[in-house]
Amino acid sequence: MARGGTYSVIGYGGTVTVPSVALIGEEKSIKANLVGSSSDLYELIELHAAGRIQLRSETHRLSDINAVLDKLRAGEVTGRAVLVPD
């Protein structure tokens, strides 16, 4: 991330670990929100299409929903958890 840049987190999952000196010294910031706006979604799709970011998802059977919810609550889902019919 460039000096003065912003790291955006949209949705749940994963962990962000950054030494505070890295944020302060280079005037970087972390911004987080639950869903994001439609313009955030458009920008996300554009960044992915350009190969600048990697989208992460996990696919689970619908019958495993309780186990998936347990993983989500424990912070063990990185990206999106997608449920598909059995």
PDB file of N, CA, C and O in Angstrom, chain B, residues numbered from 101:
ATOM      1  N   MET B 101       0.850  -1.174   0.000  1.00  0.00           N
ATOM      2  CA  MET B 101       0.000   0.000   0.000  1.00  0.00           C
ATOM      3  C   MET B 101       0.899   1.242   0.000  1.00  0.00           C
ATOM      4  O   MET B 101       1.883   1.315   0.736  1.00  0.00           O
ATOM      5  N   ALA B 102       0.543   2.194  -0.825  1.00  0.00           N
ATOM      6  CA  ALA B 102       1.334   3.415  -0.963  1.00  0.00           C
ATOM      7  C   ALA B 102       1.200   4.305   0.277  1.00  0.00           C
ATOM      8  O   ALA B 102       0.253   4.169   1.051  1.00  0.00           O
ATOM      9  N   ARG B 103       2.138   5.194   0.449  1.00  0.00           N
ATOM     10  CA  ARG B 103       2.078   6.184   1.522  1.00  0.00           C
ATOM     11  C   ARG B 103       0.746   6.935   1.415  1.00  0.00           C
ATOM     12  O   ARG B 103       0.361   7.368   0.329  1.00  0.00           O
ATOM     13  N   GLY B 104       0.059   7.083   2.522  1.00  0.00           N
ATOM     14  CA  GLY B 104      -1.220   7.773   2.538  1.00  0.00           C
ATOM     15  C   GLY B 104      -2.372   6.919   2.043  1.00  0.00           C
ATOM     16  O   GLY B 104      -3.489   7.417   1.902  1.00  0.00           O
ATOM     17  N   GLY B 105      -2.123   5.629   1.774  1.00  0.00           N
ATOM     18  CA  GLY B 105      -3.153   4.739   1.244  1.00  0.00           C
ATOM     19  C   GLY B 105      -4.131   4.250   2.301  1.00  0.00           C
ATOM     20  O   GLY B 105      -3.904   4.406   3.501  1.00  0.00           O
ATOM     21  N   THR B 106      -5.211   3.662   1.836  1.00  0.00           N
ATOM     22  CA  THR B 106      -6.242   3.111   2.712  1.00  0.00           C
ATOM     23  C   THR B 106      -6.465   1.651   2.373  1.00  0.00           C
ATOM     24  O   THR B 106      -6.668   1.305   1.209  1.00  0.00           O
ATOM     25  N   TYR B 107      -6.429   0.784   3.390  1.00  0.00           N
ATOM     26  CA  TYR B 107      -6.724  -0.635   3.249  1.00  0.00           C
ATOM     27  C   TYR B 107      -8.184  -0.813   3.642  1.00  0.00           C
ATOM     28  O   TYR B 107      -8.554  -0.537   4.783  1.00  0.00           O
ATOM     29  N   SER B 108      -9.015  -1.269   2.717  1.00  0.00           N
ATOM     30  CA  SER B 108     -10.446  -1.400   2.973  1.00  0.00           C
ATOM     31  C   SER B 108     -10.817  -2.846   3.236  1.00  0.00           C
ATOM     32  O   SER B 108     -10.429  -3.744   2.489  1.00  0.00           O
ATOM     33  N   VAL B 109     -11.575  -3.065   4.306  1.00  0.00           N
ATOM     34  CA  VAL B 109     -12.075  -4.383   4.657  1.00  0.00           C
ATOM     35  C   VAL B 109     -13.593  -4.319   4.551  1.00  0.00           C
ATOM     36  O   VAL B 109     -14.235  -3.487   5.192  1.00  0.00           O
ATOM     37  N   ILE B 110     -14.164  -5.211   3.731  1.00  0.00           N
ATOM     38  CA  ILE B 110     -15.611  -5.239   3.568  1.00  0.00           C
ATOM     39  C   ILE B 110     -16.101  -6.611   3.969  1.00  0.00           C
ATOM     40  O   ILE B 110     -15.722  -7.606   3.351  1.00  0.00           O
ATOM     41  N   GLY B 111     -16.933  -6.685   4.985  1.00  0.00           N
ATOM     42  CA  GLY B 111     -17.477  -7.963   5.447  1.00  0.00           C
ATOM     43  C   GLY B 111     -16.633  -8.581   6.537  1.00  0.00           C
ATOM     44  O   GLY B 111     -15.656  -7.997   7.007  1.00  0.00           O
ATOM     45  N   TYR B 112     -17.037  -9.784   6.929  1.00  0.00           N
ATOM     46  CA  TYR B 112     -16.403 -10.507   8.025  1.00  0.00           C
ATOM     47  C   TYR B 112     -15.302 -11.424   7.529  1.00  0.00           C
ATOM     48  O   TYR B 112     -15.190 -11.692   6.333  1.00  0.00           O
ATOM     49  N   GLY B 113     -14.502 -11.895   8.449  1.00  0.00           N
ATOM     50  CA  GLY B 113     -13.512 -12.927   8.162  1.00  0.00           C
ATOM     51  C   GLY B 113     -12.098 -12.400   8.108  1.00  0.00           C
ATOM     52  O   GLY B 113     -11.852 -11.268   7.694  1.00  0.00           O
ATOM     53  N   GLY B 114     -11.179 -13.234   8.533  1.00  0.00           N
ATOM     54  CA  GLY B 114      -9.773 -12.884   8.482  1.00  0.00           C
ATOM     55  C   GLY B 114      -9.348 -11.979   9.616  1.00  0.00           C
ATOM     56  O   GLY B 114     -10.150 -11.607  10.472  1.00  0.00           O
ATOM     57  N   THR B 115      -8.072 -11.630   9.610  1.00  0.00           N
ATOM     58  CA  THR B 115      -7.481 -10.788  10.647  1.00  0.00           C
ATOM     59  C   THR B 115      -6.538  -9.800   9.988  1.00  0.00           C
ATOM     60  O   THR B 115      -5.806 -10.154   9.063  1.00  0.00           O
ATOM     61  N   VAL B 116      -6.553  -8.576  10.456  1.00  0.00           N
ATOM     62  CA  VAL B 116      -5.624  -7.565   9.967  1.00  0.00           C
ATOM     63  C   VAL B 116      -4.630  -7.299  11.093  1.00  0.00           C
ATOM     64  O   VAL B 116      -5.016  -6.882  12.185  1.00  0.00           O
ATOM     65  N   THR B 117      -3.350  -7.541  10.822  1.00  0.00           N
ATOM     66  CA  THR B 117      -2.307  -7.309  11.817  1.00  0.00           C
ATOM     67  C   THR B 117      -1.250  -6.400  11.197  1.00  0.00           C
ATOM     68  O   THR B 117      -0.527  -6.793  10.281  1.00  0.00           O
ATOM     69  N   VAL B 118      -1.179  -5.189  11.714  1.00  0.00           N
ATOM     70  CA  VAL B 118      -0.236  -4.209  11.190  1.00  0.00           C
ATOM     71  C   VAL B 118       0.371  -3.461  12.374  1.00  0.00           C
ATOM     72  O   VAL B 118      -0.368  -2.987  13.238  1.00  0.00           O
ATOM     73  N   PRO B 119       1.690  -3.343  12.435  1.00  0.00           N
ATOM     74  CA  PRO B 119       2.293  -2.540  13.498  1.00  0.00           C
ATOM     75  C   PRO B 119       1.845  -1.079  13.365  1.00  0.00           C
ATOM     76  O   PRO B 119       1.797  -0.535  12.262  1.00  0.00           O
ATOM     77  N   SER B 120       1.525  -0.463  14.477  1.00  0.00           N
ATOM     78  CA  SER B 120       1.030   0.922  14.428  1.00  0.00           C
ATOM     79  C   SER B 120       2.051   1.874  13.823  1.00  0.00           C
ATOM     80  O   SER B 120       1.671   2.859  13.190  1.00  0.00           O
ATOM     81  N   VAL B 121       3.341   1.599  14.004  1.00  0.00           N
ATOM     82  CA  VAL B 121       4.357   2.475  13.431  1.00  0.00           C
ATOM     83  C   VAL B 121       4.270   2.494  11.903  1.00  0.00           C
ATOM     84  O   VAL B 121       4.569   3.515  11.283  1.00  0.00           O
ATOM     85  N   ALA B 122       3.867   1.381  11.292  1.00  0.00           N
ATOM     86  CA  ALA B 122       3.715   1.340   9.834  1.00  0.00           C
ATOM     87  C   ALA B 122       2.562   2.221   9.374  1.00  0.00           C
ATOM     88  O   ALA B 122       2.622   2.826   8.304  1.00  0.00           O
ATOM     89  N   LEU B 123       1.513   2.290  10.186  1.00  0.00           N
ATOM     90  CA  LEU B 123       0.371   3.141   9.830  1.00  0.00           C
ATOM     91  C   LEU B 123       0.708   4.616  10.047  1.00  0.00           C
ATOM     92  O   LEU B 123       0.461   5.450   9.175  1.00  0.00           O
ATOM     93  N   ILE B 124       1.258   4.923  11.185  1.00  0.00           N
ATOM     94  CA  ILE B 124       1.533   6.314  11.542  1.00  0.00           C
ATOM     95  C   ILE B 124       2.645   6.903  10.683  1.00  0.00           C
ATOM     96  O   ILE B 124       2.515   8.006  10.151  1.00  0.00           O
ATOM     97  N   GLY B 125       3.743   6.153  10.553  1.00  0.00           N
ATOM     98  CA  GLY B 125       4.909   6.660   9.821  1.00  0.00           C
ATOM     99  C   GLY B 125       4.628   6.970   8.369  1.00  0.00           C
ATOM    100  O   GLY B 125       5.206   7.901   7.808  1.00  0.00           O
ATOM    101  N   GLU B 126       3.750   6.202   7.755  1.00  0.00           N
ATOM    102  CA  GLU B 126       3.451   6.420   6.342  1.00  0.00           C
ATOM    103  C   GLU B 126       2.030   6.934   6.118  1.00  0.00           C
ATOM    104  O   GLU B 126       1.534   6.939   4.991  1.00  0.00           O
ATOM    105  N   GLU B 127       1.382   7.366   7.201  1.00  0.00           N
ATOM    106  CA  GLU B 127       0.044   7.951   7.140  1.00  0.00           C
ATOM    107  C   GLU B 127      -0.947   7.062   6.400  1.00  0.00           C
ATOM    108  O   GLU B 127      -1.735   7.536   5.581  1.00  0.00           O
ATOM    109  N   LYS B 128      -0.896   5.750   6.702  1.00  0.00           N
ATOM    110  CA  LYS B 128      -1.816   4.783   6.114  1.00  0.00           C
ATOM    111  C   LYS B 128      -3.010   4.617   7.034  1.00  0.00           C
ATOM    112  O   LYS B 128      -2.939   4.954   8.216  1.00  0.00           O
ATOM    113  N   SER B 129      -4.113   4.097   6.498  1.00  0.00           N
ATOM    114  CA  SER B 129      -5.294   3.882   7.325  1.00  0.00           C
ATOM    115  C   SER B 129      -5.989   2.582   6.938  1.00  0.00           C
ATOM    116  O   SER B 129      -5.811   2.051   5.842  1.00  0.00           O
ATOM    117  N   ILE B 130      -6.783   2.096   7.879  1.00  0.00           N
ATOM    118  CA  ILE B 130      -7.604   0.911   7.654  1.00  0.00           C
ATOM    119  C   ILE B 130      -9.047   1.339   7.828  1.00  0.00           C
ATOM    120  O   ILE B 130      -9.404   1.962   8.827  1.00  0.00           O
ATOM    121  N   LYS B 131      -9.872   1.002   6.851  1.00  0.00           N
ATOM    122  CA  LYS B 131     -11.292   1.360   6.876  1.00  0.00           C
ATOM    123  C   LYS B 131     -12.089   0.060   6.776  1.00  0.00           C
ATOM    124  O   LYS B 131     -11.781  -0.797   5.948  1.00  0.00           O
ATOM    125  N   ALA B 132     -13.095  -0.085   7.604  1.00  0.00           N
ATOM    126  CA  ALA B 132     -13.886  -1.316   7.579  1.00  0.00           C
ATOM    127  C   ALA B 132     -15.373  -0.993   7.620  1.00  0.00           C
ATOM    128  O   ALA B 132     -15.810  -0.063   8.297  1.00  0.00           O
ATOM    129  N   ASN B 133     -16.142  -1.795   6.872  1.00  0.00           N
ATOM    130  CA  ASN B 133     -17.590  -1.709   6.979  1.00  0.00           C
ATOM    131  C   ASN B 133     -18.176  -3.078   6.666  1.00  0.00           C
ATOM    132  O   ASN B 133     -17.509  -3.943   6.099  1.00  0.00           O
ATOM    133  N   LEU B 134     -19.411  -3.254   7.040  1.00  0.00           N
ATOM    134  CA  LEU B 134     -20.042  -4.561   6.935  1.00  0.00           C
ATOM    135  C   LEU B 134     -20.328  -4.967   5.498  1.00  0.00           C
ATOM    136  O   LEU B 134     -20.011  -6.089   5.105  1.00  0.00           O
ATOM    137  N   VAL B 135     -20.908  -4.096   4.719  1.00  0.00           N
ATOM    138  CA  VAL B 135     -21.351  -4.475   3.383  1.00  0.00           C
ATOM    139  C   VAL B 135     -20.660  -3.662   2.299  1.00  0.00           C
ATOM    140  O   VAL B 135     -20.163  -4.239   1.332  1.00  0.00           O
ATOM    141  N   GLY B 136     -20.614  -2.396   2.425  1.00  0.00           N
ATOM    142  CA  GLY B 136     -20.063  -1.539   1.379  1.00  0.00           C
ATOM    143  C   GLY B 136     -21.185  -0.967   0.526  1.00  0.00           C
ATOM    144  O   GLY B 136     -22.319  -1.444   0.561  1.00  0.00           O
ATOM    145  N   SER B 137     -20.853   0.044  -0.226  1.00  0.00           N
ATOM    146  CA  SER B 137     -21.833   0.697  -1.094  1.00  0.00           C
ATOM    147  C   SER B 137     -21.770   0.078  -2.485  1.00  0.00           C
ATOM    148  O   SER B 137     -20.901  -0.747  -2.766  1.00  0.00           O
ATOM    149  N   SER B 138     -22.686   0.478  -3.344  1.00  0.00           N
ATOM    150  CA  SER B 138     -22.660  -0.030  -4.721  1.00  0.00           C
ATOM    151  C   SER B 138     -21.396   0.435  -5.438  1.00  0.00           C
ATOM    152  O   SER B 138     -20.867  -0.290  -6.281  1.00  0.00           O
ATOM    153  N   SER B 139     -20.906   1.626  -5.120  1.00  0.00           N
ATOM    154  CA  SER B 139     -19.658   2.083  -5.744  1.00  0.00           C
ATOM    155  C   SER B 139     -18.466   1.275  -5.233  1.00  0.00           C
ATOM    156  O   SER B 139     -17.515   1.036  -5.976  1.00  0.00           O
ATOM    157  N   ASP B 140     -18.515   0.845  -3.941  1.00  0.00           N
ATOM    158  CA  ASP B 140     -17.473  -0.041  -3.410  1.00  0.00           C
ATOM    159  C   ASP B 140     -17.469  -1.365  -4.171  1.00  0.00           C
ATOM    160  O   ASP B 140     -16.408  -1.884  -4.518  1.00  0.00           O
ATOM    161  N   LEU B 141     -18.655  -1.905  -4.428  1.00  0.00           N
ATOM    162  CA  LEU B 141     -18.768  -3.169  -5.145  1.00  0.00           C
ATOM    163  C   LEU B 141     -18.231  -3.027  -6.564  1.00  0.00           C
ATOM    164  O   LEU B 141     -17.504  -3.899  -7.041  1.00  0.00           O
ATOM    165  N   TYR B 142     -18.578  -1.946  -7.237  1.00  0.00           N
ATOM    166  CA  TYR B 142     -18.089  -1.706  -8.594  1.00  0.00           C
ATOM    167  C   TYR B 142     -16.559  -1.633  -8.603  1.00  0.00           C
ATOM    168  O   TYR B 142     -15.909  -2.245  -9.450  1.00  0.00           O
ATOM    169  N   GLU B 143     -15.996  -0.885  -7.663  1.00  0.00           N
ATOM    170  CA  GLU B 143     -14.536  -0.755  -7.586  1.00  0.00           C
ATOM    171  C   GLU B 143     -13.885  -2.104  -7.286  1.00  0.00           C
ATOM    172  O   GLU B 143     -12.829  -2.417  -7.837  1.00  0.00           O
ATOM    173  N   LEU B 144     -14.498  -2.894  -6.428  1.00  0.00           N
ATOM    174  CA  LEU B 144     -13.986  -4.220  -6.101  1.00  0.00           C
ATOM    175  C   LEU B 144     -13.950  -5.113  -7.336  1.00  0.00           C
ATOM    176  O   LEU B 144     -12.961  -5.809  -7.571  1.00  0.00           O
ATOM    177  N   ILE B 145     -15.013  -5.098  -8.120  1.00  0.00           N
ATOM    178  CA  ILE B 145     -15.071  -5.898  -9.346  1.00  0.00           C
ATOM    179  C   ILE B 145     -14.007  -5.427 -10.343  1.00  0.00           C
ATOM    180  O   ILE B 145     -13.362  -6.251 -10.992  1.00  0.00           O
ATOM    181  N   GLU B 146     -13.823  -4.128 -10.468  1.00  0.00           N
ATOM    182  CA  GLU B 146     -12.812  -3.586 -11.368  1.00  0.00           C
ATOM    183  C   GLU B 146     -11.396  -4.000 -10.928  1.00  0.00           C
ATOM    184  O   GLU B 146     -10.569  -4.370 -11.761  1.00  0.00           O
ATOM    185  N   LEU B 147     -11.125  -3.936  -9.626  1.00  0.00           N
ATOM    186  CA  LEU B 147      -9.810  -4.331  -9.119  1.00  0.00           C
ATOM    187  C   LEU B 147      -9.551  -5.814  -9.364  1.00  0.00           C
ATOM    188  O   LEU B 147      -8.441  -6.204  -9.724  1.00  0.00           O
ATOM    189  N   HIS B 148     -10.580  -6.640  -9.166  1.00  0.00           N
ATOM    190  CA  HIS B 148     -10.435  -8.071  -9.416  1.00  0.00           C
ATOM    191  C   HIS B 148     -10.203  -8.347 -10.901  1.00  0.00           C
ATOM    192  O   HIS B 148      -9.344  -9.155 -11.256  1.00  0.00           O
ATOM    193  N   ALA B 149     -10.958  -7.686 -11.759  1.00  0.00           N
ATOM    194  CA  ALA B 149     -10.805  -7.875 -13.199  1.00  0.00           C
ATOM    195  C   ALA B 149      -9.406  -7.473 -13.671  1.00  0.00           C
ATOM    196  O   ALA B 149      -8.874  -8.056 -14.616  1.00  0.00           O
ATOM    197  N   ALA B 150      -8.818  -6.486 -13.017  1.00  0.00           N
ATOM    198  CA  ALA B 150      -7.478  -6.024 -13.374  1.00  0.00           C
ATOM    199  C   ALA B 150      -6.389  -6.889 -12.748  1.00  0.00           C
ATOM    200  O   ALA B 150      -5.203  -6.663 -12.988  1.00  0.00           O
ATOM    201  N   GLY B 151      -6.785  -7.882 -11.944  1.00  0.00           N
ATOM    202  CA  GLY B 151      -5.814  -8.764 -11.302  1.00  0.00           C
ATOM    203  C   GLY B 151      -5.089  -8.140 -10.131  1.00  0.00           C
ATOM    204  O   GLY B 151      -4.036  -8.627  -9.721  1.00  0.00           O
ATOM    205  N   ARG B 152      -5.642  -7.063  -9.585  1.00  0.00           N
ATOM    206  CA  ARG B 152      -4.982  -6.345  -8.491  1.00  0.00           C
ATOM    207  C   ARG B 152      -5.361  -6.867  -7.117  1.00  0.00           C
ATOM    208  O   ARG B 152      -4.671  -6.585  -6.138  1.00  0.00           O
ATOM    209  N   ILE B 153      -6.458  -7.631  -7.027  1.00  0.00           N
ATOM    210  CA  ILE B 153      -6.851  -8.238  -5.753  1.00  0.00           C
ATOM    211  C   ILE B 153      -7.330  -9.656  -6.011  1.00  0.00           C
ATOM    212  O   ILE B 153      -7.713 -10.009  -7.126  1.00  0.00           O
ATOM    213  N   GLN B 154      -7.301 -10.455  -4.961  1.00  0.00           N
ATOM    214  CA  GLN B 154      -7.780 -11.832  -5.037  1.00  0.00           C
ATOM    215  C   GLN B 154      -9.011 -11.947  -4.153  1.00  0.00           C
ATOM    216  O   GLN B 154      -8.977 -11.584  -2.977  1.00  0.00           O
ATOM    217  N   LEU B 155     -10.095 -12.450  -4.721  1.00  0.00           N
ATOM    218  CA  LEU B 155     -11.307 -12.665  -3.944  1.00  0.00           C
ATOM    219  C   LEU B 155     -11.263 -14.071  -3.371  1.00  0.00           C
ATOM    220  O   LEU B 155     -10.856 -15.010  -4.055  1.00  0.00           O
ATOM    221  N   ARG B 156     -11.677 -14.221  -2.130  1.00  0.00           N
ATOM    222  CA  ARG B 156     -11.629 -15.522  -1.467  1.00  0.00           C
ATOM    223  C   ARG B 156     -13.031 -15.965  -1.100  1.00  0.00           C
ATOM    224  O   ARG B 156     -13.841 -15.181  -0.605  1.00  0.00           O
ATOM    225  N   SER B 157     -13.299 -17.233  -1.353  1.00  0.00           N
ATOM    226  CA  SER B 157     -14.594 -17.794  -0.969  1.00  0.00           C
ATOM    227  C   SER B 157     -14.437 -19.269  -0.658  1.00  0.00           C
ATOM    228  O   SER B 157     -13.515 -19.930  -1.136  1.00  0.00           O
ATOM    229  N   GLU B 158     -15.348 -19.767   0.144  1.00  0.00           N
ATOM    230  CA  GLU B 158     -15.422 -21.182   0.488  1.00  0.00           C
ATOM    231  C   GLU B 158     -16.813 -21.667   0.116  1.00  0.00           C
ATOM    232  O   GLU B 158     -17.791 -20.943   0.302  1.00  0.00           O
ATOM    233  N   THR B 159     -16.912 -22.882  -0.407  1.00  0.00           N
ATOM    234  CA  THR B 159     -18.207 -23.455  -0.758  1.00  0.00           C
ATOM    235  C   THR B 159     -18.517 -24.590   0.211  1.00  0.00           C
ATOM    236  O   THR B 159     -17.677 -25.451   0.471  1.00  0.00           O
ATOM    237  N   HIS B 160     -19.753 -24.574   0.745  1.00  0.00           N
ATOM    238  CA  HIS B 160     -20.176 -25.590   1.716  1.00  0.00           C
ATOM    239  C   HIS B 160     -21.568 -26.098   1.337  1.00  0.00           C
ATOM    240  O   HIS B 160     -22.361 -25.384   0.722  1.00  0.00           O
ATOM    241  N   ARG B 161     -21.843 -27.338   1.714  1.00  0.00           N
ATOM    242  CA  ARG B 161     -23.179 -27.889   1.502  1.00  0.00           C
ATOM    243  C   ARG B 161     -24.160 -27.206   2.452  1.00  0.00           C
ATOM    244  O   ARG B 161     -23.812 -26.878   3.586  1.00  0.00           O
ATOM    245  N   LEU B 162     -25.362 -26.999   1.990  1.00  0.00           N
ATOM    246  CA  LEU B 162     -26.393 -26.366   2.808  1.00  0.00           C
ATOM    247  C   LEU B 162     -26.634 -27.144   4.097  1.00  0.00           C
ATOM    248  O   LEU B 162     -26.903 -26.543   5.137  1.00  0.00           O
ATOM    249  N   SER B 163     -26.542 -28.464   4.045  1.00  0.00           N
ATOM    250  CA  SER B 163     -26.776 -29.277   5.245  1.00  0.00           C
ATOM    251  C   SER B 163     -25.691 -29.055   6.308  1.00  0.00           C
ATOM    252  O   SER B 163     -25.872 -29.463   7.456  1.00  0.00           O
ATOM    253  N   ASP B 164     -24.570 -28.418   5.951  1.00  0.00           N
ATOM    254  CA  ASP B 164     -23.501 -28.124   6.913  1.00  0.00           C
ATOM    255  C   ASP B 164     -23.624 -26.733   7.510  1.00  0.00           C
ATOM    256  O   ASP B 164     -22.659 -26.211   8.069  1.00  0.00           O
ATOM    257  N   ILE B 165     -24.793 -26.131   7.400  1.00  0.00           N
ATOM    258  CA  ILE B 165     -24.961 -24.732   7.801  1.00  0.00           C
ATOM    259  C   ILE B 165     -24.564 -24.459   9.246  1.00  0.00           C
ATOM    260  O   ILE B 165     -23.969 -23.419   9.529  1.00  0.00           O
ATOM    261  N   ASN B 166     -24.878 -25.363  10.163  1.00  0.00           N
ATOM    262  CA  ASN B 166     -24.529 -25.115  11.564  1.00  0.00           C
ATOM    263  C   ASN B 166     -23.020 -25.104  11.776  1.00  0.00           C
ATOM    264  O   ASN B 166     -22.510 -24.277  12.531  1.00  0.00           O
ATOM    265  N   ALA B 167     -22.304 -26.005  11.123  1.00  0.00           N
ATOM    266  CA  ALA B 167     -20.844 -26.014  11.223  1.00  0.00           C
ATOM    267  C   ALA B 167     -20.251 -24.758  10.593  1.00  0.00           C
ATOM    268  O   ALA B 167     -19.280 -24.204  11.109  1.00  0.00           O
ATOM    269  N   VAL B 168     -20.824 -24.310   9.492  1.00  0.00           N
ATOM    270  CA  VAL B 168     -20.345 -23.090   8.826  1.00  0.00           C
ATOM    271  C   VAL B 168     -20.590 -21.871   9.717  1.00  0.00           C
ATOM    272  O   VAL B 168     -19.729 -20.997   9.815  1.00  0.00           O
ATOM    273  N   LEU B 169     -21.734 -21.805  10.354  1.00  0.00           N
ATOM    274  CA  LEU B 169     -22.016 -20.703  11.281  1.00  0.00           C
ATOM    275  C   LEU B 169     -21.045 -20.712  12.453  1.00  0.00           C
ATOM    276  O   LEU B 169     -20.612 -19.653  12.907  1.00  0.00           O
ATOM    277  N   ASP B 170     -20.701 -21.896  12.945  1.00  0.00           N
ATOM    278  CA  ASP B 170     -19.705 -21.997  14.022  1.00  0.00           C
ATOM    279  C   ASP B 170     -18.356 -21.460  13.554  1.00  0.00           C
ATOM    280  O   ASP B 170     -17.687 -20.738  14.293  1.00  0.00           O
ATOM    281  N   LYS B 171     -17.949 -21.812  12.321  1.00  0.00           N
ATOM    282  CA  LYS B 171     -16.696 -21.296  11.758  1.00  0.00           C
ATOM    283  C   LYS B 171     -16.734 -19.777  11.630  1.00  0.00           C
ATOM    284  O   LYS B 171     -15.752 -19.096  11.928  1.00  0.00           O
ATOM    285  N   LEU B 172     -17.875 -19.251  11.184  1.00  0.00           N
ATOM    286  CA  LEU B 172     -18.015 -17.807  11.026  1.00  0.00           C
ATOM    287  C   LEU B 172     -17.887 -17.100  12.369  1.00  0.00           C
ATOM    288  O   LEU B 172     -17.174 -16.104  12.492  1.00  0.00           O
ATOM    289  N   ARG B 173     -18.579 -17.621  13.369  1.00  0.00           N
ATOM    290  CA  ARG B 173     -18.516 -17.011  14.715  1.00  0.00           C
ATOM    291  C   ARG B 173     -17.109 -17.063  15.307  1.00  0.00           C
ATOM    292  O   ARG B 173     -16.710 -16.174  16.060  1.00  0.00           O
ATOM    293  N   ALA B 174     -16.359 -18.112  14.961  1.00  0.00           N
ATOM    294  CA  ALA B 174     -15.001 -18.277  15.483  1.00  0.00           C
ATOM    295  C   ALA B 174     -13.967 -17.497  14.667  1.00  0.00           C
ATOM    296  O   ALA B 174     -12.778 -17.526  14.983  1.00  0.00           O
ATOM    297  N   GLY B 175     -14.416 -16.803  13.620  1.00  0.00           N
ATOM    298  CA  GLY B 175     -13.495 -16.040  12.787  1.00  0.00           C
ATOM    299  C   GLY B 175     -12.636 -16.911  11.885  1.00  0.00           C
ATOM    300  O   GLY B 175     -11.547 -16.508  11.479  1.00  0.00           O
ATOM    301  N   GLU B 176     -13.127 -18.110  11.571  1.00  0.00           N
ATOM    302  CA  GLU B 176     -12.359 -19.058  10.769  1.00  0.00           C
ATOM    303  C   GLU B 176     -12.736 -19.059   9.292  1.00  0.00           C
ATOM    304  O   GLU B 176     -12.258 -19.907   8.538  1.00  0.00           O
ATOM    305  N   VAL B 177     -13.578 -18.132   8.867  1.00  0.00           N
ATOM    306  CA  VAL B 177     -13.952 -18.023   7.454  1.00  0.00           C
ATOM    307  C   VAL B 177     -13.207 -16.829   6.874  1.00  0.00           C
ATOM    308  O   VAL B 177     -13.335 -15.706   7.363  1.00  0.00           O
ATOM    309  N   THR B 178     -12.432 -17.082   5.833  1.00  0.00           N
ATOM    310  CA  THR B 178     -11.713 -16.002   5.157  1.00  0.00           C
ATOM    311  C   THR B 178     -12.430 -15.718   3.849  1.00  0.00           C
ATOM    312  O   THR B 178     -12.536 -16.599   2.996  1.00  0.00           O
ATOM    313  N   GLY B 179     -12.913 -14.520   3.684  1.00  0.00           N
ATOM    314  CA  GLY B 179     -13.686 -14.178   2.490  1.00  0.00           C
ATOM    315  C   GLY B 179     -15.151 -14.490   2.718  1.00  0.00           C
ATOM    316  O   GLY B 179     -15.716 -14.139   3.754  1.00  0.00           O
ATOM    317  N   ARG B 180     -15.762 -15.145   1.755  1.00  0.00           N
ATOM    318  CA  ARG B 180     -17.194 -15.457   1.810  1.00  0.00           C
ATOM    319  C   ARG B 180     -17.399 -16.954   1.972  1.00  0.00           C
ATOM    320  O   ARG B 180     -16.649 -17.761   1.422  1.00  0.00           O
ATOM    321  N   ALA B 181     -18.414 -17.311   2.727  1.00  0.00           N
ATOM    322  CA  ALA B 181     -18.855 -18.692   2.823  1.00  0.00           C
ATOM    323  C   ALA B 181     -20.129 -18.811   1.992  1.00  0.00           C
ATOM    324  O   ALA B 181     -21.133 -18.160   2.282  1.00  0.00           O
ATOM    325  N   VAL B 182     -20.080 -19.638   0.967  1.00  0.00           N
ATOM    326  CA  VAL B 182     -21.214 -19.802   0.062  1.00  0.00           C
ATOM    327  C   VAL B 182     -21.850 -21.161   0.327  1.00  0.00           C
ATOM    328  O   VAL B 182     -21.171 -22.187   0.298  1.00  0.00           O
ATOM    329  N   LEU B 183     -23.163 -21.165   0.587  1.00  0.00           N
ATOM    330  CA  LEU B 183     -23.891 -22.410   0.813  1.00  0.00           C
ATOM    331  C   LEU B 183     -24.592 -22.840  -0.473  1.00  0.00           C
ATOM    332  O   LEU B 183     -25.257 -22.036  -1.126  1.00  0.00           O
ATOM    333  N   VAL B 184     -24.437 -24.110  -0.828  1.00  0.00           N
ATOM    334  CA  VAL B 184     -25.069 -24.639  -2.038  1.00  0.00           C
ATOM    335  C   VAL B 184     -25.961 -25.825  -1.643  1.00  0.00           C
ATOM    336  O   VAL B 184     -25.646 -26.554  -0.702  1.00  0.00           O
ATOM    337  N   PRO B 185     -27.057 -26.011  -2.353  1.00  0.00           N
ATOM    338  CA  PRO B 185     -27.957 -27.139  -2.035  1.00  0.00           C
ATOM    339  C   PRO B 185     -27.212 -28.468  -2.139  1.00  0.00           C
ATOM    340  O   PRO B 185     -26.305 -28.636  -2.953  1.00  0.00           O
ATOM    341  N   ASP B 186     -27.627 -29.406  -1.285  1.00  0.00           N
ATOM    342  CA  ASP B 186     -27.026 -30.752  -1.309  1.00  0.00           C
ATOM    343  C   ASP B 186     -27.391 -31.484  -2.575  1.00  0.00           C
ATOM    344  O   ASP B 186     -26.978 -32.627  -2.769  1.00  0.00           O
TER     345      ASP B 186
END
